[in-house]
Amino acid sequence: GYGSVGCVHDIQSEQRRYYSDFYPKDIQKPMTVDVCWDFCRNSRGAQYFALQKGTECYCTPFFHDDEDNKGETCDDPCAGDGSSICGGENLQSVFAMYDVKN
């Protein structure tokens, strides 16, 4: 499963694995929180996934919030689900992934 960590300014970029790097544009699904989760949940080493600008998704083992954009909010609707938020122009909606196996 996954849970929201919040809206952050993630400056860690070396470890990111982008959805768009793995799927050509013509087969990409319109981005939603679940599309990103589905892509990242089997990504080795990833403990978090993040969405930004309404369309971008990446998986990462960690993130680093420098809090530079403290006054801003994540307000970009997801391209595939306008009722959900997928980050902002400079900020990311970050989610922690967890194993639900008993």
N, CA, C and O atoms as a GROMACS GRO file, in nm:
protein
  408
    1GLY      N    1   0.080  -0.119   0.000
    1GLY     CA    2   0.000   0.000   0.000
    1GLY      C    3   0.085   0.125   0.000
    1GLY      O    4   0.207   0.119  -0.014
    2TYR      N    5   0.022   0.237   0.016
    2TYR     CA    6   0.095   0.364   0.021
    2TYR      C    7   0.020   0.464   0.106
    2TYR      O    8  -0.101   0.453   0.128
    3GLY      N    9   0.094   0.563   0.153
    3GLY     CA   10   0.036   0.670   0.233
    3GLY      C   11   0.102   0.801   0.199
    3GLY      O   12   0.220   0.805   0.166
    4SER      N   13   0.026   0.908   0.208
    4SER     CA   14   0.079   1.040   0.173
    4SER      C   15   0.178   1.090   0.277
    4SER      O   16   0.151   1.086   0.398
    5VAL      N   17   0.292   1.137   0.230
    5VAL     CA   18   0.391   1.202   0.315
    5VAL      C   19   0.362   1.352   0.317
    5VAL      O   20   0.380   1.418   0.419
    6GLY      N   21   0.318   1.404   0.203
    6GLY     CA   22   0.285   1.545   0.194
    6GLY      C   23   0.339   1.610   0.069
    6GLY      O   24   0.386   1.544  -0.024
    7CYS      N   25   0.332   1.740   0.069
    7CYS     CA   26   0.377   1.823  -0.043
    7CYS      C   27   0.515   1.878  -0.007
    7CYS      O   28   0.527   1.954   0.089
    8VAL      N   29   0.617   1.840  -0.082
    8VAL     CA   30   0.754   1.878  -0.048
    8VAL      C   31   0.828   1.936  -0.168
    8VAL      O   32   0.782   1.927  -0.282
    9HIS      N   33   0.942   1.996  -0.140
    9HIS     CA   34   1.034   2.041  -0.245
    9HIS      C   35   1.153   1.945  -0.239
    9HIS      O   36   1.249   1.968  -0.165
   10ASP      N   37   1.146   1.839  -0.318
   10ASP     CA   38   1.248   1.734  -0.315
   10ASP      C   39   1.366   1.774  -0.403
   10ASP      O   40   1.353   1.785  -0.525
   11ILE      N   41   1.482   1.795  -0.338
   11ILE     CA   42   1.600   1.835  -0.416
   11ILE      C   43   1.692   1.717  -0.447
   11ILE      O   44   1.793   1.734  -0.514
   12GLN      N   45   1.658   1.598  -0.399
   12GLN     CA   46   1.736   1.478  -0.430
   12GLN      C   47   1.692   1.429  -0.567
   12GLN      O   48   1.575   1.392  -0.585
   13SER      N   49   1.782   1.428  -0.664
   13SER     CA   50   1.740   1.386  -0.798
   13SER      C   51   1.821   1.272  -0.857
   13SER      O   52   1.780   1.214  -0.958
   14GLU      N   53   1.935   1.238  -0.798
   14GLU     CA   54   2.023   1.135  -0.856
   14GLU      C   55   1.959   0.997  -0.855
   14GLU      O   56   1.987   0.916  -0.944
   15GLN      N   57   1.874   0.969  -0.758
   15GLN     CA   58   1.818   0.836  -0.742
   15GLN      C   59   1.679   0.819  -0.803
   15GLN      O   60   1.617   0.714  -0.787
   16ARG      N   61   1.630   0.918  -0.871
   16ARG     CA   62   1.495   0.912  -0.925
   16ARG      C   63   1.486   0.818  -1.046
   16ARG      O   64   1.576   0.814  -1.130
   17ARG      N   65   1.376   0.744  -1.052
   17ARG     CA   66   1.344   0.659  -1.166
   17ARG      C   67   1.211   0.708  -1.222
   17ARG      O   68   1.106   0.690  -1.160
   18TYR      N   69   1.217   0.771  -1.339
   18TYR     CA   70   1.097   0.834  -1.396
   18TYR      C   71   1.013   0.738  -1.481
   18TYR      O   72   1.066   0.659  -1.560
   19TYR      N   73   0.884   0.746  -1.463
   19TYR     CA   74   0.788   0.669  -1.544
   19TYR      C   75   0.813   0.693  -1.693
   19TYR      O   76   0.812   0.600  -1.772
   20SER      N   77   0.834   0.819  -1.729
   20SER     CA   78   0.851   0.856  -1.870
   20SER      C   79   0.978   0.799  -1.933
   20SER      O   80   0.988   0.791  -2.056
   21ASP      N   81   1.076   0.759  -1.851
   21ASP     CA   82   1.198   0.698  -1.903
   21ASP      C   83   1.176   0.551  -1.938
   21ASP      O   84   1.255   0.493  -2.014
   22PHE      N   85   1.072   0.490  -1.884
   22PHE     CA   86   1.047   0.348  -1.905
   22PHE      C   87   0.937   0.321  -2.007
   22PHE      O   88   0.933   0.213  -2.066
   23TYR      N   89   0.848   0.418  -2.028
   23TYR     CA   90   0.738   0.399  -2.121
   23TYR      C   91   0.739   0.509  -2.227
   23TYR      O   92   0.735   0.627  -2.194
   24PRO      N   93   0.743   0.470  -2.356
   24PRO     CA   94   0.735   0.571  -2.462
   24PRO      C   95   0.603   0.647  -2.452
   24PRO      O   96   0.503   0.595  -2.403
   25LYS      N   97   0.604   0.769  -2.499
   25LYS     CA   98   0.489   0.858  -2.486
   25LYS      C   99   0.359   0.795  -2.539
   25LYS      O  100   0.252   0.816  -2.481
   26ASP      N  101   0.368   0.718  -2.647
   26ASP     CA  102   0.246   0.664  -2.708
   26ASP      C  103   0.180   0.552  -2.627
   26ASP      O  104   0.066   0.515  -2.655
   27ILE      N  105   0.250   0.497  -2.526
   27ILE     CA  106   0.185   0.395  -2.443
   27ILE      C  107   0.173   0.438  -2.297
   27ILE      O  108   0.129   0.359  -2.213
   28GLN      N  109   0.210   0.561  -2.267
   28GLN     CA  110   0.196   0.612  -2.131
   28GLN      C  111   0.048   0.630  -2.096
   28GLN      O  112  -0.031   0.676  -2.178
   29LYS      N  113   0.013   0.592  -1.974
   29LYS     CA  114  -0.123   0.615  -1.924
   29LYS      C  115  -0.132   0.758  -1.871
   29LYS      O  116  -0.032   0.812  -1.823
   30PRO      N  117  -0.250   0.820  -1.878
   30PRO     CA  118  -0.267   0.953  -1.816
   30PRO      C  119  -0.235   0.939  -1.666
   30PRO      O  120  -0.285   0.847  -1.600
   31MET      N  121  -0.154   1.028  -1.614
   31MET     CA  122  -0.100   1.011  -1.478
   31MET      C  123  -0.206   1.027  -1.370
   31MET      O  124  -0.288   1.119  -1.372
   32THR      N  125  -0.202   0.932  -1.275
   32THR     CA  126  -0.280   0.938  -1.152
   32THR      C  127  -0.190   0.887  -1.040
   32THR      O  128  -0.082   0.834  -1.066
   33VAL      N  129  -0.234   0.904  -0.917
   33VAL     CA  130  -0.158   0.852  -0.803
   33VAL      C  131  -0.144   0.700  -0.817
   33VAL      O  132  -0.037   0.645  -0.791
   34ASP      N  133  -0.251   0.632  -0.857
   34ASP     CA  134  -0.246   0.486  -0.870
   34ASP      C  135  -0.157   0.438  -0.985
   34ASP      O  136  -0.092   0.335  -0.972
   35VAL      N  137  -0.154   0.511  -1.095
   35VAL     CA  138  -0.064   0.475  -1.207
   35VAL      C  139   0.081   0.483  -1.159
   35VAL      O  140   0.162   0.395  -1.188
   36CYS      N  141   0.113   0.588  -1.084
   36CYS     CA  142   0.249   0.606  -1.032
   36CYS      C  143   0.282   0.496  -0.930
   36CYS      O  144   0.391   0.439  -0.933
   37TRP      N  145   0.189   0.468  -0.841
   37TRP     CA  146   0.206   0.362  -0.741
   37TRP      C  147   0.230   0.227  -0.810
   37TRP      O  148   0.320   0.152  -0.771
   38ASP      N  149   0.152   0.199  -0.912
   38ASP     CA  150   0.162   0.072  -0.984
   38ASP      C  151   0.299   0.059  -1.049
   38ASP      O  152   0.357  -0.050  -1.052
   39PHE      N  153   0.351   0.169  -1.102
   39PHE     CA  154   0.484   0.169  -1.165
   39PHE      C  155   0.593   0.151  -1.061
   39PHE      O  156   0.688   0.076  -1.084
   40CYS      N  157   0.582   0.218  -0.947
   40CYS     CA  158   0.691   0.221  -0.849
   40CYS      C  159   0.692   0.104  -0.750
   40CYS      O  160   0.797   0.073  -0.693
   41ARG      N  161   0.578   0.040  -0.730
   41ARG     CA  162   0.573  -0.061  -0.623
   41ARG      C  163   0.666  -0.179  -0.646
   41ARG      O  164   0.704  -0.246  -0.550
   42ASN      N  165   0.703  -0.206  -0.771
   42ASN     CA  166   0.797  -0.314  -0.799
   42ASN      C  167   0.935  -0.263  -0.839
   42ASN      O  168   1.018  -0.338  -0.890
   43SER      N  169   0.958  -0.135  -0.816
   43SER     CA  170   1.086  -0.074  -0.849
   43SER      C  171   1.184  -0.102  -0.736
   43SER      O  172   1.166  -0.055  -0.624
   44ARG      N  173   1.288  -0.178  -0.765
   44ARG     CA  174   1.381  -0.221  -0.661
   44ARG      C  175   1.445  -0.102  -0.589
   44ARG      O  176   1.496  -0.010  -0.653
   45GLY      N  177   1.443  -0.107  -0.458
   45GLY     CA  178   1.506  -0.004  -0.377
   45GLY      C  179   1.420   0.118  -0.349
   45GLY      O  180   1.453   0.198  -0.262
   46ALA      N  181   1.310   0.132  -0.422
   46ALA     CA  182   1.225   0.250  -0.403
   46ALA      C  183   1.141   0.235  -0.277
   46ALA      O  184   1.080   0.130  -0.254
   47GLN      N  185   1.138   0.339  -0.196
   47GLN     CA  186   1.053   0.340  -0.078
   47GLN      C  187   0.948   0.449  -0.086
   47GLN      O  188   0.854   0.454  -0.006
   48TYR      N  189   0.965   0.538  -0.185
   48TYR     CA  190   0.873   0.650  -0.204
   48TYR      C  191   0.842   0.664  -0.352
   48TYR      O  192   0.918   0.620  -0.438
   49PHE      N  193   0.727   0.726  -0.379
   49PHE     CA  194   0.700   0.771  -0.516
   49PHE      C  195   0.647   0.912  -0.507
   49PHE      O  196   0.589   0.953  -0.405
   50ALA      N  197   0.667   0.987  -0.614
   50ALA     CA  198   0.630   1.128  -0.614
   50ALA      C  199   0.573   1.168  -0.748
   50ALA      O  200   0.607   1.112  -0.852
   51LEU      N  201   0.485   1.266  -0.744
   51LEU     CA  202   0.424   1.320  -0.865
   51LEU      C  203   0.445   1.470  -0.868
   51LEU      O  204   0.444   1.537  -0.765
   52GLN      N  205   0.464   1.523  -0.989
   52GLN     CA  206   0.485   1.667  -1.005
   52GLN      C  207   0.427   1.715  -1.137
   52GLN      O  208   0.418   1.639  -1.234
   53LYS      N  209   0.388   1.840  -1.139
   53LYS     CA  210   0.337   1.908  -1.259
   53LYS      C  211   0.215   1.841  -1.321
   53LYS      O  212   0.183   1.866  -1.437
   54GLY      N  213   0.147   1.755  -1.244
   54GLY     CA  214   0.025   1.692  -1.294
   54GLY      C  215   0.045   1.571  -1.383
   54GLY      O  216  -0.048   1.492  -1.404
   55THR      N  217   0.167   1.556  -1.437
   55THR     CA  218   0.191   1.450  -1.535
   55THR      C  219   0.313   1.364  -1.507
   55THR      O  220   0.326   1.255  -1.564
   56GLU      N  221   0.402   1.408  -1.420
   56GLU     CA  222   0.529   1.337  -1.400
   56GLU      C  223   0.526   1.251  -1.274
   56GLU      O  224   0.470   1.289  -1.171
   57CYS      N  225   0.587   1.132  -1.286
   57CYS     CA  226   0.593   1.036  -1.176
   57CYS      C  227   0.735   0.983  -1.165
   57CYS      O  228   0.798   0.953  -1.267
   58TYR      N  229   0.784   0.971  -1.043
   58TYR     CA  230   0.913   0.903  -1.024
   58TYR      C  231   0.913   0.825  -0.894
   58TYR      O  232   0.837   0.852  -0.801
   59CYS      N  233   1.002   0.725  -0.890
   59CYS     CA  234   1.023   0.641  -0.772
   59CYS      C  235   1.159   0.678  -0.715
   59CYS      O  236   1.250   0.716  -0.790
   60THR      N  237   1.173   0.668  -0.584
   60THR     CA  238   1.300   0.706  -0.522
   60THR      C  239   1.318   0.633  -0.389
   60THR      O  240   1.220   0.606  -0.319
   61PRO      N  241   1.443   0.601  -0.353
   61PRO     CA  242   1.466   0.536  -0.224
   61PRO      C  243   1.452   0.633  -0.107
   61PRO      O  244   1.427   0.591   0.006
   62PHE      N  245   1.469   0.762  -0.133
   62PHE     CA  246   1.457   0.864  -0.030
   62PHE      C  247   1.433   0.999  -0.097
   62PHE      O  248   1.448   1.012  -0.218
   63PHE      N  249   1.396   1.097  -0.018
   63PHE     CA  250   1.381   1.232  -0.072
   63PHE      C  251   1.441   1.330   0.028
   63PHE      O  252   1.463   1.296   0.144
   64HIS      N  253   1.468   1.451  -0.018
   64HIS     CA  254   1.524   1.554   0.069
   64HIS      C  255   1.446   1.683   0.048
   64HIS      O  256   1.458   1.747  -0.057
   65ASP      N  257   1.368   1.722   0.147
   65ASP     CA  258   1.288   1.844   0.140
   65ASP      C  259   1.368   1.960   0.197
   65ASP      O  260   1.395   1.964   0.317
   66ASP      N  261   1.406   2.054   0.110
   66ASP     CA  262   1.482   2.170   0.160
   66ASP      C  263   1.390   2.282   0.207
   66ASP      O  264   1.437   2.386   0.254
   67GLU      N  265   1.259   2.263   0.193
   67GLU     CA  266   1.157   2.357   0.239
   67GLU      C  267   1.170   2.496   0.176
   67GLU      O  268   1.120   2.593   0.232
   68ASP      N  269   1.236   2.504   0.060
   68ASP     CA  270   1.254   2.632  -0.007
   68ASP      C  271   1.123   2.694  -0.056
   68ASP      O  272   1.110   2.817  -0.061
   69ASN      N  273   1.027   2.611  -0.090
   69ASN     CA  274   0.902   2.662  -0.147
   69ASN      C  275   0.789   2.651  -0.045
   69ASN      O  276   0.677   2.612  -0.079
   70LYS      N  277   0.819   2.685   0.079
   70LYS     CA  278   0.727   2.668   0.191
   70LYS      C  279   0.591   2.735   0.169
   70LYS      O  280   0.489   2.682   0.214
   71GLY      N  281   0.587   2.849   0.103
   71GLY     CA  282   0.461   2.920   0.083
   71GLY      C  283   0.374   2.862  -0.028
   71GLY      O  284   0.257   2.897  -0.039
   72GLU      N  285   0.431   2.773  -0.109
   72GLU     CA  286   0.358   2.717  -0.222
   72GLU      C  287   0.283   2.590  -0.180
   72GLU      O  288   0.310   2.531  -0.076
   73THR      N  289   0.188   2.550  -0.264
   73THR     CA  290   0.113   2.428  -0.238
   73THR      C  291   0.115   2.338  -0.360
   73THR      O  292   0.139   2.384  -0.472
   74CYS      N  293   0.090   2.211  -0.338
   74CYS     CA  294   0.071   2.118  -0.448
   74CYS      C  295  -0.071   2.138  -0.497
   74CYS      O  296  -0.167   2.107  -0.426
   75ASP      N  297  -0.085   2.191  -0.618
   75ASP     CA  298  -0.219   2.224  -0.666
   75ASP      C  299  -0.242   2.186  -0.812
   75ASP      O  300  -0.338   2.232  -0.874
   76ASP      N  301  -0.154   2.102  -0.868
   76ASP     CA  302  -0.174   2.058  -1.006
   76ASP      C  303  -0.258   1.931  -1.009
   76ASP      O  304  -0.218   1.829  -0.952
   77PRO      N  305  -0.376   1.936  -1.072
   77PRO     CA  306  -0.458   1.815  -1.081
   77PRO      C  307  -0.388   1.708  -1.165
   77PRO      O  308  -0.316   1.741  -1.259
   78CYS      N  309  -0.408   1.584  -1.130
   78CYS     CA  310  -0.351   1.473  -1.206
   78CYS      C  311  -0.414   1.471  -1.346
   78CYS      O  312  -0.535   1.490  -1.360
   79ALA      N  313  -0.332   1.447  -1.447
   79ALA     CA  314  -0.380   1.444  -1.586
   79ALA      C  315  -0.489   1.338  -1.606
   79ALA      O  316  -0.581   1.358  -1.685
   80GLY      N  317  -0.478   1.226  -1.533
   80GLY     CA  318  -0.574   1.117  -1.550
   80GLY      C  319  -0.686   1.114  -1.448
   80GLY      O  320  -0.775   1.030  -1.456
   81ASP      N  321  -0.683   1.207  -1.352
   81ASP     CA  322  -0.785   1.213  -1.248
   81ASP      C  323  -0.787   1.352  -1.188
   81ASP      O  324  -0.713   1.381  -1.094
   82GLY      N  325  -0.870   1.439  -1.243
   82GLY     CA  326  -0.874   1.578  -1.201
   82GLY      C  327  -0.915   1.600  -1.056
   82GLY      O  328  -0.900   1.711  -1.005
   83SER      N  329  -0.966   1.496  -0.989
   83SER     CA  330  -1.006   1.512  -0.849
   83SER      C  331  -0.889   1.486  -0.754
   83SER      O  332  -0.903   1.506  -0.633
   84SER      N  333  -0.774   1.442  -0.806
   84SER     CA  334  -0.656   1.418  -0.724
   84SER      C  335  -0.546   1.516  -0.762
   84SER      O  336  -0.541   1.566  -0.874
   85ILE      N  337  -0.458   1.543  -0.667
   85ILE     CA  338  -0.348   1.636  -0.688
   85ILE      C  339  -0.219   1.559  -0.716
   85ILE      O  340  -0.184   1.466  -0.643
   86CYS      N  341  -0.149   1.600  -0.821
   86CYS     CA  342  -0.021   1.538  -0.858
   86CYS      C  343   0.088   1.643  -0.856
   86CYS      O  344   0.144   1.679  -0.960
   87GLY      N  345   0.120   1.692  -0.737
   87GLY     CA  346   0.228   1.788  -0.719
   87GLY      C  347   0.193   1.928  -0.760
   87GLY      O  348   0.076   1.968  -0.762
   88GLY      N  349   0.298   2.003  -0.791
   88GLY     CA  350   0.284   2.141  -0.833
   88GLY      C  351   0.394   2.174  -0.930
   88GLY      O  352   0.469   2.085  -0.972
   89GLU      N  353   0.407   2.299  -0.966
   89GLU     CA  354   0.510   2.340  -1.060
   89GLU      C  355   0.650   2.314  -1.004
   89GLU      O  356   0.737   2.263  -1.076
   90ASN      N  357   0.672   2.346  -0.877
   90ASN     CA  358   0.804   2.329  -0.815
   90ASN      C  359   0.804   2.227  -0.702
   90ASN      O  360   0.908   2.201  -0.641
   91LEU      N  361   0.687   2.171  -0.673
   91LEU     CA  362   0.674   2.081  -0.558
   91LEU      C  363   0.625   1.943  -0.600
   91LEU      O  364   0.568   1.926  -0.707
   92GLN      N  365   0.649   1.846  -0.512
   92GLN     CA  366   0.610   1.709  -0.539
   92GLN      C  367   0.513   1.659  -0.432
   92GLN      O  368   0.529   1.688  -0.313
   93SER      N  369   0.414   1.583  -0.476
   93SER     CA  370   0.328   1.508  -0.385
   93SER      C  371   0.401   1.376  -0.361
   93SER      O  372   0.416   1.295  -0.453
   94VAL      N  373   0.447   1.354  -0.238
   94VAL     CA  374   0.528   1.235  -0.207
   94VAL      C  375   0.445   1.135  -0.128
   94VAL      O  376   0.368   1.173  -0.039
   95PHE      N  377   0.461   1.008  -0.161
   95PHE     CA  378   0.392   0.898  -0.095
   95PHE      C  379   0.494   0.793  -0.051
   95PHE      O  380   0.588   0.762  -0.125
   96ALA      N  381   0.474   0.739   0.069
   96ALA     CA  382   0.558   0.630   0.120
   96ALA      C  383   0.491   0.499   0.081
   96ALA      O  384   0.369   0.485   0.091
   97MET      N  385   0.572   0.403   0.038
   97MET     CA  386   0.519   0.271   0.005
   97MET      C  387   0.547   0.175   0.119
   97MET      O  388   0.653   0.182   0.182
   98TYR      N  389   0.453   0.086   0.144
   98TYR     CA  390   0.474  -0.013   0.249
   98TYR      C  391   0.420  -0.148   0.205
   98TYR      O  392   0.329  -0.156   0.123
   99ASP      N  393   0.476  -0.252   0.261
   99ASP     CA  394   0.439  -0.388   0.228
   99ASP      C  395   0.321  -0.429   0.314
   99ASP      O  396   0.322  -0.410   0.435
  100VAL      N  397   0.219  -0.485   0.252
  100VAL     CA  398   0.101  -0.524   0.330
  100VAL      C  399   0.092  -0.676   0.348
  100VAL      O  400  -0.010  -0.727   0.396
  101LYS      N  401   0.198  -0.747   0.311
  101LYS     CA  402   0.198  -0.894   0.332
  101LYS      C  403   0.213  -0.924   0.480
  101LYS      O  404   0.289  -0.857   0.550
  102ASN      N  405   0.142  -1.025   0.527
  102ASN     CA  406   0.152  -1.063   0.670
  102ASN      C  407   0.253  -1.174   0.688
  102ASN      O  408   0.276  -1.220   0.800
   0.00000   0.00000   0.00000
